[in-house]
Amino acid sequence: MGSLAGFGVLATIAFAAAGGSRSGGFQSWMLVVALAICSAGLFGATILLWRAERAAAMARQAAESASTAEARAMRDVGKLEEALNVIPVGFALYDRHERLVAFNEPYNRMIRHIGGIDRTMVGLTYEQVLTHYEGQMKAAFPDRDLSAWKAEYLKRFHERTSIDLQWENGRVVRLAQIQIPSGGVVLMRMDVSDLKQREQEALAAQKRFDVLVNSLSDAVFSTDREGRFSYVSGAMFSLLGYRPDELLGRRPHDITHPDDHAGLEACIERLRQNRGVSIAFAHRGLCKDGTIRQVDVRMMATGRADNLGGEFAVTGVVRDVQRQHELAERLRYELQRLDSVVQSSGAAIVLVDRDMRIIMANNGFINARPGRSAQDVIGQPLRALVENVHDQGVFDAWFAAGPSDPVEGLEYESSRTDHQGRRRNYHITANPVRDTAGLVQHIVFLAVDETERREAELQLFDSSRLATVGEMASGVAHEINQPLTIIRFAAESLLEQLQDASPDVSLASVSGLIDAKLSRIVSQTERAALIIQELKGFARQPDAAPRPFDVPATLSAAAQLLREQLRLSGIEQELDLAPGCPPVRGHDSRLQQVIINLILNARDAILERGAPGGETPRGGMIRIGARHLASTGKVVITVEDDGPGIPEAVLPRLFEPFFTTKPTGKGTGLGLSVGYQIVRQMGGTITAENRAEGGARFIMTLDAAPTDTGLPATDAA
């Protein structure tokens, strides 16, 4: 287009220079053609100029974009360098020809103690860089073998190995060589001194933990999400014979008896459902040698928030309970034996709780109630099944007692009518049972049927009483003989006087004499009747049911029976009966039996003592006393003498049946043992001791009867 425009311009100029050498028409046409050519050329030139300007504009825009991209790239490189320079890890890049390409400032700082690195070293090979450092280190460490140092670093670089080294400045640096896809190597240097210190502290803590855990008798374990052991303490060796490394990666099922696998699975499922809750599982563990040991496992699955990723992992301890298991089995066996003894015992045994409800009853108790079973009895109130249970106030006091309060069991007698209509007598003991805190939680009752024994005992009492009557016979006969003799003398005297009187004497004149003689006869008859009445009261078999009686009156009657015998033996008898002495419950004739036996024994001891030199025995004294101890509610009865006393060797056996110190044929040895049983039946005690001033003393202690109890006449009355 530009050539065409130039040609048009030249044609126009030429045409003008020619003047009018041609005709006008041709000139006009030529002018038009020239102008057209000129116009076309100008148009083409315009287009070329526009395109040129546009290309120039685009070039300028590209140059500006390139400049902007370069500036942006420079800024990005700067930011990257800033980022690389602030991270605590040193980087150095070597190309595939082992030439240094780039490094960051932390890398330079880490090796500054041996001279550092600068931009002038870019392009040097790794070996040349080491040679550079070698020269700098010779001055600082003249005695060090730097050739070995250099060889070690080159080897590590070529093998791309990593290592933690403690450098000359005391810091621990982690050296790592990382191969990159282009064939180059990135050297990384990171100061791990603080990390190493924490690792050492953690290692020390782990060692302390291991020492602590391994010192436990219980084995500690943990499992991973697969249910396999991830940790096992050393105690597992002494427990089941496995070293910890032998169990890592194995499942707990491998050391659990196959019959207990179902229980183990149930525990694991419970752990899944109850994270953070401890579960106990007692089972049989399999030892490495094939034996079985009873163990108890306490395990827990930590909560989801406490586990990485919320995985299901279990921790726990395994305790050796073989000894406890053996003891439990032995205890179970002993309990079975005890239960068989309790069930087969002839006694009735019942255990009640704090509400006095039966929680255990043996066959002896159940069989005494035909038609009832254990299910009918358990849970029932004791008083609904047993007659005459002791005062509830005593049991309430037991349950209210503190751990240090003394609580003593009690004994009492009771009776009931059996299913055959026969009255049975029982000796019952009730004993409190304390718990580990010392509080009474249960009471055990033991009832022994003493009907036959009691009958035999009563026969023994009666036989002993009759023997005592026989022993007193001579004295009683002598005492009765006295009033009979007086009666005889009075009657004979009256008869003689009446025979000697004149027939003319009127009866009125001798009425005084007759009255005197007859009054004397009546008084002596009453005296004899009283002696016989006292003897009959003593010899008579008492009623079966005990009742309250007057103690002083009973003691006086017993003393009266022996008064004449003691007088004939030269022995004085004293009564020291305190006024206001309350009654006691029992049989007065049996208490008389005890007192009479004690008085006769005292008489025999005094008579056997004799006088020095074999002279006639000197007299003695027997004192009978009774007093009331209001503070304890007891009545104390004493019988003492001034005889030779009781040998110390005899005292422990004094109340044994058939034991006697009297010569053969002068004692059965039953008197004191029978007296002991009588006093015991009355709920009392009897003891013997020697008096400091000489002689023996027997002490009986009986419970005073309730004050509102009526006092009937005594058996001796």
C-alpha positions in Angstrom: 0.0 0.0 0.0 2.8 2.4 0.7 4.4 1.8 -2.7 1.0 2.4 -4.4 0.5 5.6 -2.6 4.0 6.8 -3.6 3.3 5.8 -7.2 0.1 7.9 -7.1 1.9 10.9 -5.8 4.6 10.6 -8.5 1.9 10.2 -11.2 0.1 13.3 -10.1 3.3 15.4 -10.0 4.2 14.1 -13.5 0.9 14.9 -14.8 1.1 18.4 -13.5 4.6 18.9 -15.0 3.4 17.8 -18.4 1.1 20.9 -18.5 -1.6 20.5 -21.0 0.4 18.4 -23.6 -2.6 16.1 -24.0 -6.1 16.5 -24.5 -8.4 17.7 -21.8 -10.5 14.4 -21.6 -7.5 12.3 -21.3 -6.1 14.6 -18.7 -9.2 14.4 -16.6 -9.2 10.7 -16.8 -5.6 10.5 -15.9 -6.1 12.9 -13.0 -8.9 10.7 -11.7 -6.8 7.7 -12.0 -3.9 9.4 -10.3 -6.1 10.6 -7.6 -7.6 7.1 -7.1 -4.2 5.6 -7.0 -3.0 8.3 -4.6 -6.1 7.7 -2.4 -5.6 4.0 -2.4 -2.0 4.4 -1.4 -2.9 6.8 1.3 -5.5 4.4 2.6 -3.0 1.5 2.6 -0.4 3.7 4.3 -3.0 4.6 7.0 -3.7 0.9 7.6 0.0 0.1 7.8 0.5 2.9 10.2 -2.4 1.8 12.4 -1.0 -1.8 12.5 2.4 -0.5 13.4 1.1 1.6 16.2 -0.9 -1.3 17.5 2.0 -3.7 17.4 4.1 -1.1 19.2 1.4 -0.7 21.8 1.2 -4.5 22.3 5.0 -4.6 22.5 5.0 -1.9 25.1 2.2 -3.7 27.0 4.1 -7.0 26.9 7.2 -5.3 28.1 5.3 -3.7 30.9 3.6 -7.2 31.8 7.0 -8.8 31.8 8.4 -6.1 34.0 5.4 -6.5 36.4 5.8 -10.3 36.4 9.4 -10.0 37.0 8.8 -7.6 39.9 6.1 -9.9 41.3 8.4 -12.8 40.9 11.1 -10.9 42.7 8.7 -10.1 45.5 7.6 -13.7 45.7 11.2 -14.8 45.8 11.9 -12.3 48.5 8.9 -13.5 50.5 10.0 -17.1 50.0 13.5 -16.1 51.2 12.0 -14.3 54.2 9.9 -17.4 55.0 12.9 -19.7 54.6 15.0 -17.5 56.8 12.5 -17.4 59.7 11.8 -21.1 60.0 14.0 -22.8 62.6 15.3 -25.3 60.1 18.4 -24.8 58.0 18.3 -25.6 54.3 21.1 -25.9 51.8 20.4 -27.1 48.2 22.9 -28.9 46.1 22.3 -29.9 42.5 22.8 -33.2 41.0 26.5 -32.4 40.4 26.8 -31.8 44.2 27.2 -28.0 43.7 25.8 -25.6 46.2 22.8 -23.8 44.7 21.2 -22.0 47.6 20.9 -21.8 51.4 18.9 -20.0 54.0 20.0 -17.9 57.0 19.2 -20.5 59.7 21.6 -22.8 57.9 24.3 -20.2 58.0 23.7 -19.5 61.7 24.0 -23.1 62.7 27.5 -23.4 61.2 28.7 -19.9 62.1 30.9 -21.3 64.8 33.1 -22.8 62.1 33.0 -19.8 59.8 29.5 -20.0 58.3 28.6 -19.8 54.6 28.1 -16.9 52.2 27.1 -16.2 48.6 30.7 -16.6 47.3 30.5 -20.3 48.1 27.5 -20.9 45.7 28.7 -23.1 42.9 31.2 -25.0 45.1 30.8 -28.8 45.4 30.0 -30.3 48.8 33.5 -31.6 49.1 34.9 -28.1 48.3 32.6 -26.6 51.0 34.0 -29.2 53.5 37.5 -28.3 52.5 36.7 -24.7 53.1 35.5 -25.6 56.6 38.5 -27.8 57.2 40.8 -24.9 56.8 38.8 -22.8 59.2 38.6 -25.6 61.8 42.3 -26.3 61.8 42.9 -23.0 63.6 40.2 -23.7 66.2 40.9 -27.4 66.7 44.6 -28.0 65.9 44.7 -31.4 67.6 41.6 -32.9 65.9 41.8 -35.4 63.0 39.9 -33.3 60.5 40.5 -35.8 57.6 38.4 -38.3 59.4 35.8 -35.7 60.1 35.7 -34.8 56.4 35.5 -38.4 55.3 32.6 -39.1 57.7 30.6 -36.1 56.4 31.2 -37.1 52.8 30.2 -40.6 53.5 27.0 -39.5 55.2 26.3 -37.1 52.3 26.7 -39.8 49.6 24.7 -42.4 51.6 21.9 -39.8 52.3 21.8 -40.8 56.0 20.5 -38.8 58.9 22.0 -38.5 62.4 21.9 -36.4 65.6 25.3 -34.9 66.4 26.5 -32.7 69.3 28.5 -29.9 67.7 31.5 -28.1 69.1 29.3 -25.4 70.5 27.5 -27.9 72.7 24.2 -27.9 70.7 22.6 -31.0 69.4 21.8 -30.8 65.7 19.8 -33.2 63.6 21.5 -33.6 60.2 19.3 -35.0 57.3 20.0 -35.5 53.6 16.9 -35.6 51.3 17.1 -36.6 47.7 14.9 -34.5 45.4 13.4 -35.6 42.0 15.9 -33.5 40.0 18.8 -35.5 41.4 19.8 -32.8 43.8 20.1 -33.0 47.6 18.6 -30.8 50.3 20.7 -30.7 53.5 18.6 -29.9 56.5 20.0 -28.9 59.9 17.7 -28.5 62.9 18.7 -27.6 66.4 17.1 -30.3 68.6 18.9 -29.6 71.8 15.6 -28.7 73.6 13.9 -31.6 72.0 16.7 -33.9 73.1 16.4 -32.6 76.6 12.7 -33.3 76.6 13.3 -36.7 75.1 15.8 -37.5 77.9 13.3 -36.2 80.5 10.6 -38.3 78.9 12.9 -41.3 78.8 13.8 -40.8 82.5 10.1 -40.5 83.3 9.4 -43.6 81.3 12.1 -45.4 83.2 10.7 -44.3 86.5 7.3 -45.4 85.3 8.6 -48.7 84.2 10.4 -49.2 87.6 7.2 -48.2 89.4 5.0 -50.5 87.3 7.4 -53.4 87.4 7.7 -53.1 91.2 4.0 -53.8 91.5 2.8 -57.3 92.1 0.0 -56.7 89.7 0.6 -56.8 86.0 -0.3 -53.7 84.0 -1.3 -53.9 80.4 -2.9 -52.0 77.6 -4.4 -53.0 74.2 -4.7 -51.2 70.9 -7.7 -50.7 68.7 -7.2 -54.2 67.3 -7.6 -55.6 70.8 -4.0 -56.7 71.0 -1.5 -56.1 73.7 0.5 -52.9 73.2 2.1 -52.8 76.6 2.7 -55.4 79.3 4.6 -54.9 82.5 7.2 -57.2 83.8 5.0 -58.6 86.6 3.3 -60.8 83.9 6.3 -63.0 84.1 5.9 -63.9 87.7 2.1 -64.1 87.3 1.8 -66.3 84.2 5.4 -66.9 83.1 5.4 -64.6 80.0 8.0 -62.0 79.3 6.4 -58.7 78.1 7.8 -59.0 74.6 6.2 -62.5 74.3 2.7 -61.0 74.6 3.0 -57.8 72.6 0.8 -58.1 69.6 -1.2 -61.1 71.0 -4.8 -61.0 72.2 -5.9 -61.4 75.8 -7.8 -64.6 74.7 -4.4 -66.3 74.3 -3.9 -66.2 78.1 -7.5 -66.8 79.1 -9.0 -70.2 79.7 -11.3 -71.2 76.7 -14.2 -71.7 79.0 -13.9 -68.0 80.1 -13.8 -66.5 76.6 -17.5 -65.8 76.6 -17.2 -63.9 79.8 -14.2 -62.0 78.4 -16.1 -61.0 75.3 -19.1 -59.8 77.4 -16.7 -57.6 79.5 -15.2 -56.1 76.3 -18.7 -55.3 75.0 -19.5 -53.7 78.3 -16.4 -51.6 78.0 -17.4 -50.5 74.5 -20.8 -49.4 75.9 -19.4 -47.8 79.0 -16.3 -45.8 78.3 -14.4 -44.7 81.4 -16.1 -47.2 83.7 -14.0 -49.8 85.5 -15.0 -53.4 85.1 -13.8 -56.4 87.1 -13.4 -59.9 85.6 -12.3 -62.9 87.6 -11.3 -65.8 85.5 -8.7 -68.6 85.0 -5.5 -67.4 83.4 -3.4 -69.7 81.2 0.3 -69.9 82.3 3.1 -70.4 79.8 3.8 -73.8 81.2 0.2 -74.9 80.7 -1.0 -74.6 84.3 -4.0 -72.5 85.4 -3.9 -69.6 87.8 -6.9 -67.7 89.1 -6.6 -64.0 88.3 -8.7 -60.9 88.7 -8.6 -58.2 85.9 -9.6 -54.6 86.5 -9.9 -52.9 83.2 -11.3 -49.7 81.6 -11.7 -48.3 78.1 -10.6 -44.6 78.1 -13.1 -42.1 76.8 -13.2 -41.0 73.2 -11.8 -37.6 74.0 -8.9 -39.3 75.8 -7.8 -41.5 72.9 -6.2 -40.5 69.7 -9.0 -40.5 67.1 -11.4 -41.9 69.7 -10.1 -45.4 69.1 -11.2 -48.2 71.4 -8.3 -49.1 73.7 -8.3 -50.8 77.0 -5.9 -50.5 80.0 -6.0 -52.5 83.2 -4.2 -54.5 85.8 -4.1 -58.3 86.3 -3.9 -59.5 90.0 -3.0 -62.9 91.2 -5.9 -64.1 93.3 -5.0 -67.8 93.3 -4.3 -67.7 97.1 -7.6 -65.9 97.7 -9.4 -68.3 95.4 -7.9 -71.3 97.3 -8.9 -69.6 100.6 -12.4 -68.9 99.2 -12.7 -72.5 98.1 -11.5 -73.7 101.5 -13.9 -71.3 103.2 -16.7 -72.6 101.0 -15.8 -76.1 102.0 -15.6 -75.2 105.6 -19.0 -73.3 105.4 -20.5 -76.4 103.8 -19.1 -78.5 106.7 -20.3 -75.9 109.2 -23.7 -75.9 107.5 -23.9 -79.6 107.7 -23.0 -79.5 111.4 -25.6 -76.7 112.0 -28.3 -78.5 110.0 -27.6 -81.9 111.6 -27.3 -80.5 115.1 -30.0 -81.5 117.6 -30.3 -77.9 118.7 -32.5 -75.3 117.0 -30.4 -72.5 115.6 -31.9 -69.2 114.3 -30.2 -66.1 113.0 -32.3 -62.8 113.0 -31.6 -59.3 111.7 -32.1 -55.9 113.3 -35.8 -56.2 112.7 -35.9 -59.5 114.6 -36.8 -61.3 111.3 -35.4 -64.7 110.6 -32.7 -64.9 108.0 -31.4 -68.4 108.7 -33.0 -71.4 110.4 -31.6 -74.9 110.6 -33.4 -78.2 110.4 -33.7 -78.5 114.2 -35.8 -75.3 114.2 -37.9 -76.2 111.1 -38.5 -79.9 112.1 -39.9 -78.8 115.4 -42.7 -77.1 113.4 -44.3 -79.8 111.2 -45.8 -78.5 108.0 -43.4 -75.6 107.7 -40.5 -75.4 105.3 -37.5 -73.1 105.1 -39.4 -70.8 102.7 -42.2 -70.5 105.2 -39.8 -69.5 108.0 -37.3 -67.2 106.4 -38.3 -63.5 106.6 -40.9 -64.1 109.3 -40.7 -62.2 112.7 -39.2 -64.4 115.3 -42.0 -63.7 117.8 -44.5 -65.0 115.3 -43.0 -68.5 115.5 -41.4 -68.7 119.0 -43.1 -68.4 122.3 -41.6 -66.6 125.3 -38.9 -64.7 123.5 -36.7 -62.8 126.0 -37.4 -59.1 126.8 -37.1 -57.1 123.5 -35.6 -54.2 125.4 -32.4 -56.2 125.9 -32.1 -56.8 122.1 -32.9 -53.1 121.4 -30.0 -52.1 123.7 -27.7 -54.5 121.8 -28.6 -52.9 118.4 -28.2 -49.4 119.8 -24.8 -50.2 121.4 -21.7 -48.4 119.9 -18.6 -50.2 118.7 -16.8 -49.9 122.0 -19.9 -50.6 124.2 -19.7 -54.0 126.0 -22.4 -56.3 124.8 -22.7 -59.8 126.4 -24.8 -62.7 125.4 -27.5 -64.1 127.6 -29.0 -67.4 128.6 -32.5 -68.1 129.7 -35.0 -70.9 130.0 -38.2 -71.3 127.9 -40.8 -73.9 127.3 -43.3 -74.7 124.6 -45.9 -77.4 123.8 -44.8 -79.6 120.9 -47.1 -81.0 118.3 -47.8 -84.1 120.5 -49.0 -81.9 123.3 -46.0 -82.5 125.5 -44.4 -79.6 127.3 -40.8 -79.2 126.3 -38.2 -77.3 128.2 -35.4 -75.4 126.3 -32.2 -73.8 127.4 -31.7 -70.8 125.1 -28.6 -68.8 124.5 -28.7 -65.5 122.5 -25.5 -63.9 121.3 -25.0 -60.7 119.4 -23.1 -60.7 116.1 -21.1 -57.5 115.3 -20.1 -56.4 111.8 -16.7 -55.1 110.8 -17.6 -51.7 112.2 -18.3 -53.2 115.6 -22.1 -52.6 115.4 -24.6 -55.4 116.3 -26.4 -56.4 113.1 -27.6 -59.9 113.9 -28.5 -62.2 116.8 -28.0 -65.9 116.9 -30.3 -68.0 119.0 -29.5 -71.5 120.0 -32.1 -73.6 121.8 -31.3 -77.0 123.3 -34.1 -79.3 124.3 -33.4 -80.1 127.9 -36.6 -81.9 128.7 -35.1 -85.3 129.3 -31.9 -83.9 130.9 -34.0 -81.6 133.1 -36.1 -84.5 134.2 -32.9 -86.5 135.0 -31.4 -83.5 136.7 -34.6 -83.0 138.8 -34.4 -86.7 139.8 -30.8 -86.1 140.8 -31.8 -83.0 142.8 -34.6 -85.0 144.5 -32.2 -87.9 145.3 -29.7 -85.5 146.7 -32.4 -83.8 148.8 -33.5 -87.1 150.1 -29.9 -88.0 150.9 -29.7 -84.7 152.8 -32.9 -85.6 154.7 -31.4 -88.9 155.6 -28.2 -87.2 156.8 -30.3 -84.9 158.9 -32.5 -87.7 160.2 -30.6 -88.3 163.4 -30.6 -84.6 164.3 -34.2 -84.2 163.4 -35.2 -87.3 165.4 -33.3 -85.9 168.4 -34.9 -82.6 168.0 -38.4 -84.2 167.8 -37.5 -86.5 170.7 -37.1 -83.5 173.0 -40.7 -82.2 172.8 -41.9 -85.8 173.0 -39.9 -86.4 176.1 -41.3 -83.2 177.6 -44.8 -84.2 176.6 -44.3 -87.6 178.3 -42.9 -86.1 181.4 -45.7 -83.6 181.6 -48.3 -86.3 181.1 -46.8 -88.7 183.6 -46.4 -86.0 186.1 -50.0 -84.9 185.7 -51.2 -88.6 185.9 -49.2 -89.2 189.1 -50.5 -86.0 190.7 -54.1 -86.9 189.9 -53.6 -90.5 191.2 -52.1 -89.2 194.4 -54.9 -86.7 195.0 -57.8 -87.5 197.4 -61.0 -88.7 195.9 -62.7 -85.9 197.6 -60.6 -83.3 195.8 -62.7 -81.5 193.3 -61.6 -81.1 189.7 -61.8 -77.3 190.0 -59.2 -77.4 192.8 -56.7 -79.0 190.5 -57.6 -77.1 187.3 -54.6 -74.9 187.5 -52.3 -77.9 187.6 -54.1 -79.5 184.7 -54.0 -76.3 182.6 -50.2 -75.9 183.2 -49.4 -79.5 182.3 -51.7 -79.5 179.2 -50.4 -76.1 178.0 -46.9 -77.5 178.2 -47.9 -80.5 176.2 -49.6 -78.3 173.6 -46.6 -76.1 173.2 -44.2 -79.1 172.8 -46.7 -80.7 170.3 -46.6 -77.5 168.2 -42.9 -77.5 168.4 -42.7 -81.0 167.0 -45.3 -80.2 164.4 -43.3 -77.2 163.2 -40.1 -79.3 162.9 -42.1 -82.0 160.9 -43.6 -79.2 158.7 -40.2 -77.7 158.0 -38.8 -81.1 157.1 -41.8 -81.9 154.9 -41.4 -78.6 153.1 -37.8 -79.3 152.5 -38.4 -82.9 151.4 -41.4 -82.2 149.2 -40.9 -82.0 145.4 -41.3 -78.4 144.3 -43.6 -77.2 141.6 -42.4 -77.3 138.0 -42.8 -73.6 137.4 -40.4 -71.2 139.2 -41.9 -68.4 141.2 -40.7 -65.5 143.4 -40.0 -66.3 147.0 -38.7 -64.6 150.2 -35.0 -65.1 150.6 -34.6 -64.3 154.4 -37.6 -66.6 155.2 -36.1 -69.4 153.1 -32.7 -69.1 154.8 -34.3 -69.0 158.3 -36.2 -72.2 157.6 -33.0 -74.0 156.4 -31.1 -72.8 159.5 -34.0 -73.9 161.8 -33.8 -77.5 160.5 -30.1 -77.7 161.5 -30.2 -75.7 164.7 -30.3 -78.6 167.0 -27.7 -80.6 165.1 -25.3 -77.7 165.2 -26.0 -77.2 169.0 -25.2 -80.8 169.7 -21.9 -80.3 167.7 -21.0 -77.3 169.7 -21.2 -75.0 166.7 -22.9 -71.6 166.8 -25.1 -70.5 164.0 -25.6 -66.8 163.2 -28.0 -65.2 160.8 -27.2 -61.9 159.2 -30.3 -61.2 157.0 -30.5 -57.6 155.8 -34.0 -56.1 156.0 -35.8 -55.2 152.8 -34.1 -57.9 150.8 -36.2 -58.4 147.6 -37.5 -61.8 146.5 -35.8 -63.9 143.8 -37.3 -66.2 141.3 -36.9 -70.0 141.6 -37.8 -72.7 144.0 -37.2 -72.0 147.7 -36.9 -75.6 148.7 -34.0 -76.1 146.2 -32.3 -73.0 147.6 -32.8 -74.5 151.1 -31.2 -77.7 149.7 -28.1 -75.7 148.7 -27.9 -73.8 152.0 -28.3 -77.0 154.1 -25.6 -78.8 152.1 -23.2 -75.9 152.6 -24.0 -75.8 156.4 -23.5 -79.6 156.7 -20.2 -79.3 154.8 -19.1 -76.5 157.1 -20.1 -78.5 160.2 -18.0 -81.5 159.0 -15.0 -79.3 158.2 -15.2 -77.7 161.7 -15.5 -81.1 163.4 -12.7 -82.7 161.4 -10.4 -79.8 162.3 -10.1 -81.0 165.9 -8.2 -79.4 168.7 -4.4 -79.4 169.0 -3.0 -82.5 170.6 -5.9 -84.7 169.6 -8.2 -83.2 172.3 -11.9 -83.0 172.0 -12.9 -80.9 169.0 -13.5 -77.3 169.9 -16.6 -75.5 168.8 -17.0 -73.3 165.7 -19.2 -70.8 164.0 -21.3 -70.8 160.9 -22.7 -67.5 159.6 -25.5 -67.2 157.0 -26.0 -63.8 155.4 -28.1 -62.1 152.7 -28.0 -58.6 151.4 -29.3 -56.6 148.4 -27.1 -54.7 146.0 -29.4 -52.1 144.7 -26.9 -50.8 142.1 -26.8 -54.1 140.3 -30.2 -55.5 141.2 -28.6 -58.6 142.7 -29.2 -60.5 146.0 -26.0 -61.9 147.5 -26.2 -64.9 149.9 -23.1 -66.0 151.9 -22.4 -69.1 154.0 -19.1 -68.9 155.8 -17.3 -70.7 158.7 -14.2 -70.5 160.7 -13.0 -74.0 159.9 -9.7 -75.0 158.3 -10.6 -73.6 154.8 -10.4 -75.2 151.4 -7.0 -76.4 150.0 -5.8 -74.3 147.1 -5.5 -77.4 144.9 -9.1 -78.3 145.6 -10.7 -74.9 144.8 -10.7 -75.3 140.9 -12.4 -78.7 141.1 -14.8 -78.0 144.0 -18.0 -78.1 142.0 -17.1 -81.1 139.8 -19.5 -84.0 140.2 -18.4 -86.9 142.4 -15.3 -84.9 143.6 -15.0 -84.9 147.4 -12.3 -84.6 150.0 -14.2 -86.6 152.6 -13.2 -90.1 153.6 -14.7 -93.0 151.7 -18.3 -93.7 152.7 -18.8 -90.2 154.1 -19.8 -88.3 151.0 -21.0 -88.8 147.5 -19.4 -85.7 146.0 -22.7 -84.6 144.5 -23.7 -82.0 147.1 -21.7 -79.0 145.7 -22.2 -80.0 142.1 -26.0 -80.3 142.6 -25.9 -76.9 144.4 -24.0 -75.4 141.5 -26.6 -76.7 139.0 -29.5 -75.4 141.1 -28.0 -71.9 141.4 -27.2 -71.9 137.7 -30.8 -72.8 136.8 -32.0 -69.9 138.9 -29.8 -67.6 136.7 -27.2 -67.1 139.4 -23.6 -67.9 140.2 -21.9 -69.6 143.1 -18.2 -69.3 144.0 -16.0 -70.4 146.8 -13.0 -68.7 148.5 -11.0 -68.8 151.7 -11.4 -66.1 154.3 -8.4 -64.1 155.2 -9.1 -64.8 158.9 -9.5 -68.5 158.3 -12.3 -70.7 157.1 -14.2 -70.9 153.9 -16.8 -68.6 152.3 -19.4 -69.5 149.6 -21.0 -66.7 147.7 -24.2 -67.0 145.7 -25.5 -64.1 143.5 -29.1 -64.2 142.2 -31.1 -61.7 140.2 -33.8 -59.9 142.2 -37.3 -60.6 140.9 -39.3 -57.6 139.4 -40.7 -55.4 142.1 -44.3 -55.8 140.8 -44.3 -59.5 141.2 -46.5 -60.9 143.9 -44.9 -62.9 146.6 -46.7 -66.2 147.3 -46.2 -68.5 150.2 -42.9 -70.5 150.2 -42.7 -74.2 149.7 -41.4 -74.5 153.3 -44.4 -72.8 154.7 
